[in-house]
Amino acid sequence: MTHPNDPTRRDLLIGATAGAAALSAPARISAATPRHVIVVGGGFGGSTAAKYLRLWGEPSLRVTIIDPKPVHISCVMSNLVLSRTLSLGALRFPHAGLASYGVTFVKDTVIGVDPAAMTVELKSGAMLSCDKLVLAGGISFVKPQGWNQRTAPHAWIAGGQTMQLRNMIEAMPDHGTYIQTIPPSPYRCPPGPYERACTVADILGAKPGARVILLDANDGIQASKATFTRAFNGLYRGKIEYRSGAELVAVDAAAGEVHTSLGVFRGDVLNIIPPHRASVVVRRSGAVPKGSHWAPVDPLSYASTVQGMKNVHIIGDSQGTGQPKSGHMANAQAKVCADAIVRLLAGQRVDGISRVRSVTTNSACYSPITHDKAAWLTAAFAYDETTRQMRLVPASLAESGSWSRESYAEMFDWANNLWTDTFR
Ligand SMILES: Cc1cc2nc3c(=O)[nH]c(=O)nc-3n(C[C@H](O)[C@H](O)[C@H](O)COP(=O)(O)OP(=O)(O)OC[C@H]3O[C@@H](n4cnc5c(N)ncnc54)[C@H](O)[C@@H]3O)c2cc1C
């Protein structure tokens, strides 16, 4: 394993643009009529795609982001709002920030997609048409029996839910119990739920006898295993009780009960993170086949592989390439997608040998383990010409294995870099 101070590793971790940097901007080719790309969702995937479409595309290329919220609130670093290290305001990124690149923002919700007519229907009643459509709607949840997000918040889409969970943790009594569930993989941010348990255990250090019960639907820790095993068995021994194979069955918040395949657990605060699937807009578009939770795409362009949907591209958490669902990864995929769309609109191929060999993505996550120490995890992926899928580059998979003040400081550099590359 390489040390995080190794320049190569450090560049990969902190440089959000590293993965897709190998993709140089395609040659601009004049198009007779101005083309229009609509990007649905202005989060990590959508904002990056819109910005790079304007940077790399023909100057006349029209790019429109549609999102119901005028400001995106970053999930990345949102666990630090629970500990009052950051305010929610520090995680707010107005979509108007991309106006300087020529991106148009429309505040609305897409309620329908017609891939044949290449139109989207908005909640306001308007209908917009485009040449290419990018769907970057994030995730939606599979609702567990009896679950209500108001009484048992997920706080897995940052915003009001994050504040609600923070207030509930702060109001917890001494000797109280906080229960958190982890959905089956794949889910958004593989180390995120374990990181949250550590953050909450650190906060609860101020409350005598208070503890965390972490109920994981998976067979074991899904990311940064060495780091979290050390944290649960050492630093937080007696504070965090970790149970694997705990499949969520039902929730009764009034009784403070979480029903799982391992039995019933009772707590004062229930943080239920339900199973994930592609966002509603992606599912409604027809891009998710029956029986699947995610949208199959060609990783050379992120175009849907569902018949009749080749002009619809899906990036970020909703796509189903098997790469980790993270903001860093959504940013990298968005650049591959933007590069492909610019080429396709210019009548070029996206599967030329030199391009195919330059299609790489990467992901990094920093996890606060205490109020001043963090751990990190990184992985890179390359296009495999045989399977036509993205495959993990084995040598790139690394985790810090422990936590340090140095990594905590680096975490802010990394996040600022990612936010700047995405939203500013
Ligand atoms: C606690 C936590 C910590 C995390 N930490 C990290 C980390 O350290 N590193 C990392 O890389 N990732 C991290 N992540 C994961 C990261 O936040 C997600 O993977 C990332 O946000 C996915 O980007 P996306 O574009 O797919 O979706 P999002 O960023 O969620 O954006 C989706 C957007 O689509 C919009 N939308 C949805 N439906 C519609 C519709 N019908 N019409 C119009 N707009 C719509 C939404 O309003 C939203 O703005 C973390 C996540 C959590 C919860």
The ligand as a MOL file (V3000), in Angstrom:
LIG
                    3D

  0  0  0     0  0            999 V3000
M  V30 BEGIN CTAB
M  V30 COUNTS 53 58 0 0 0
M  V30 BEGIN ATOM
M  V30 1 C -23.1570 11.3190 4.1700 0
M  V30 2 C -22.5760 11.2170 2.7930 0
M  V30 3 C -21.2130 11.3750 2.6120 0
M  V30 4 C -20.6630 11.2750 1.3250 0
M  V30 5 N -19.3070 11.4230 1.1910 0
M  V30 6 C -18.7510 11.3100 -0.0340 0
M  V30 7 C -17.3320 11.4220 -0.1970 0
M  V30 8 O -16.5740 11.5690 0.7710 0
M  V30 9 N -16.8210 11.3470 -1.4490 0
M  V30 10 C -17.6270 11.1800 -2.5450 0
M  V30 11 O -17.1020 11.1750 -3.6560 0
M  V30 12 N -18.9680 11.0200 -2.4220 0
M  V30 13 C -19.5600 11.0570 -1.2040 0
M  V30 14 N -20.9130 10.9200 -1.0580 0
M  V30 15 C -21.7310 10.4730 -2.2060 0
M  V30 16 C -22.1800 11.6080 -3.1390 0
M  V30 17 O -22.8600 12.6080 -2.4330 0
M  V30 18 C -23.1040 11.0550 -4.2420 0
M  V30 19 O -22.5530 9.8940 -4.7740 0
M  V30 20 C -23.2920 12.1030 -5.3460 0
M  V30 21 O -24.0420 13.1780 -4.8200 0
M  V30 22 C -23.9700 11.5100 -6.5740 0
M  V30 23 O -24.1010 12.5110 -7.5640 0
M  V30 24 P -25.3790 12.5190 -8.5400 0
M  V30 25 O -25.1710 13.6240 -9.4980 0
M  V30 26 O -25.6550 11.1520 -9.0530 0
M  V30 27 O -26.6090 12.8520 -7.5650 0
M  V30 28 P -26.8380 14.1570 -6.6640 0
M  V30 29 O -25.5710 14.8340 -6.3780 0
M  V30 30 O -27.6830 13.6970 -5.5200 0
M  V30 31 O -27.7120 15.1260 -7.5750 0
M  V30 32 C -28.9930 14.7600 -8.0030 0
M  V30 33 C -29.7450 16.0300 -8.4020 0
M  V30 34 O -30.8580 15.6690 -9.2120 0
M  V30 35 C -31.9420 16.4980 -8.8710 0
M  V30 36 N -33.1670 15.8240 -9.3110 0
M  V30 37 C -33.6650 14.6450 -8.8740 0
M  V30 38 N -34.7990 14.3570 -9.5250 0
M  V30 39 C -35.0210 15.3680 -10.4070 0
M  V30 40 C -36.0610 15.6320 -11.3600 0
M  V30 41 N -37.0950 14.8280 -11.5600 0
M  V30 42 N -35.9760 16.7740 -12.1060 0
M  V30 43 C -34.9060 17.6270 -11.9440 0
M  V30 44 N -33.9160 17.4110 -11.0500 0
M  V30 45 C -33.9760 16.3010 -10.2870 0
M  V30 46 C -31.8140 16.6630 -7.3500 0
M  V30 47 O -32.5180 17.8100 -6.8690 0
M  V30 48 C -30.2990 16.7900 -7.1950 0
M  V30 49 O -29.8730 18.1530 -7.2450 0
M  V30 50 C -21.4930 11.0200 0.2170 0
M  V30 51 C -22.8780 10.8610 0.3970 0
M  V30 52 C -23.4170 10.9580 1.6750 0
M  V30 53 C -24.8920 10.7830 1.8590 0
M  V30 END ATOM
M  V30 BEGIN BOND
M  V30 1 1 1 2
M  V30 2 1 2 3
M  V30 3 2 2 52
M  V30 4 2 3 4
M  V30 5 1 4 5
M  V30 6 1 4 50
M  V30 7 2 5 6
M  V30 8 1 6 7
M  V30 9 1 6 13
M  V30 10 2 7 8
M  V30 11 1 7 9
M  V30 12 1 9 10
M  V30 13 2 10 11
M  V30 14 1 10 12
M  V30 15 2 12 13
M  V30 16 1 13 14
M  V30 17 1 14 15
M  V30 18 1 14 50
M  V30 19 1 15 16
M  V30 20 1 16 17
M  V30 21 1 16 18
M  V30 22 1 18 19
M  V30 23 1 18 20
M  V30 24 1 20 21
M  V30 25 1 20 22
M  V30 26 1 22 23
M  V30 27 1 23 24
M  V30 28 2 24 25
M  V30 29 1 24 26
M  V30 30 1 24 27
M  V30 31 1 27 28
M  V30 32 2 28 29
M  V30 33 1 28 30
M  V30 34 1 28 31
M  V30 35 1 31 32
M  V30 36 1 32 33
M  V30 37 1 33 34
M  V30 38 1 33 48
M  V30 39 1 34 35
M  V30 40 1 35 36
M  V30 41 1 35 46
M  V30 42 1 36 37
M  V30 43 1 36 45
M  V30 44 2 37 38
M  V30 45 1 38 39
M  V30 46 1 39 40
M  V30 47 2 39 45
M  V30 48 1 40 41
M  V30 49 2 40 42
M  V30 50 1 42 43
M  V30 51 2 43 44
M  V30 52 1 44 45
M  V30 53 1 46 47
M  V30 54 1 46 48
M  V30 55 1 48 49
M  V30 56 2 50 51
M  V30 57 1 51 52
M  V30 58 1 52 53
M  V30 END BOND
M  V30 END CTAB
M  END
